[in-house]
Amino acid sequence: MSRNLRNKGMLKLGCCAALLFFFLAAAQGQSSDKIPRDVIDHTAAHGSAWVLVGLALPWQMESSLNPDDLRAQRSAIAARQDDLLEHLAGRTFTVVRRYQEIPGIALEVGADALAELARLPIVTNVLLDRPAIKKPDEASTDTAQAGSTVSFTASAIAEKVPPQIFKRVAADGTVLVLAGLRTPWQREELLDENLLALQRAAIHDVQSYVLAELVGTRYRVTRIYRKIPGIALRVGLDALKILERSPAVTNVVLDRPAASAR
């Protein structure tokens, strides 16, 4: 997500900038404001990491923009992505995907590029991503165009979304779900005032990021949580597939309709 994730209006999570991230570690060190420990550890262990990078840029959901403002926002996102790539020149990185709709970018980075991301003021946050899963007949293909759509096999879909949810949405058209979100979390009674505020901001950011990913699909928000990293939605098949692919979503379970008062 070369500039990706984030918006900064979206938030710091991945979006304090976004989602993600910012977290609890943010209160401790300068680089930890942007770079979660799991990203650092993964890069150290494997030599590189797939990451989603949120970019500092005013942002609004595209559904709220007129055509001229939408084009202007996309142009600003592309320009900020270009700025980031110029700063990373000479370091170890590969562009995985550039996003048009949100201020973020997906990259594979080495330790030198990760250190630069931590220093850059145009970066709001960095989130650990995971490689896209290819079809079996695509396994030998090493190159793909940035931004291309990746098809998932049934086994890949089962990673986050149980098969019965896909069956339910196929039968009913939409389904109520609870989506768990990827952001550090502790029970609020264990946090001081500053960390509690950081945690709630990170939850809000990741919720905003997921909603930005769902733009253009069939979905409706049924509940927004402030204290836990999750969101309740009614989704169609297209939105459910987005949740399965989203790096900000950890799991999806069936929800049930709220009981009406008698």
Secondary structure, 3 states (H helix, E strand, C coil): CECCCCCCCCCEECCCEEECCCCCHHHCCCHHHCCCHHHHHHHHHHCCEEEEEEECCCCCCHHHCCHHHHHHHHHHHHHHHHHHHHHCCCCCEEEEEECCCCCEEEEEECHHHHHHHHHCCCEEEEEECCCCCCCHHHCCCCCCCCCCCCCCCHHHHCCCCCHHHHHHHHHHCCEEEEEEECCCCCCHHHCCHHHHHHHHHHHHHHHHHHHHHCCCCCEEEEEECCCCCEEEEEECHHHHHHHHHCCCEEEEEECCCCCCCC
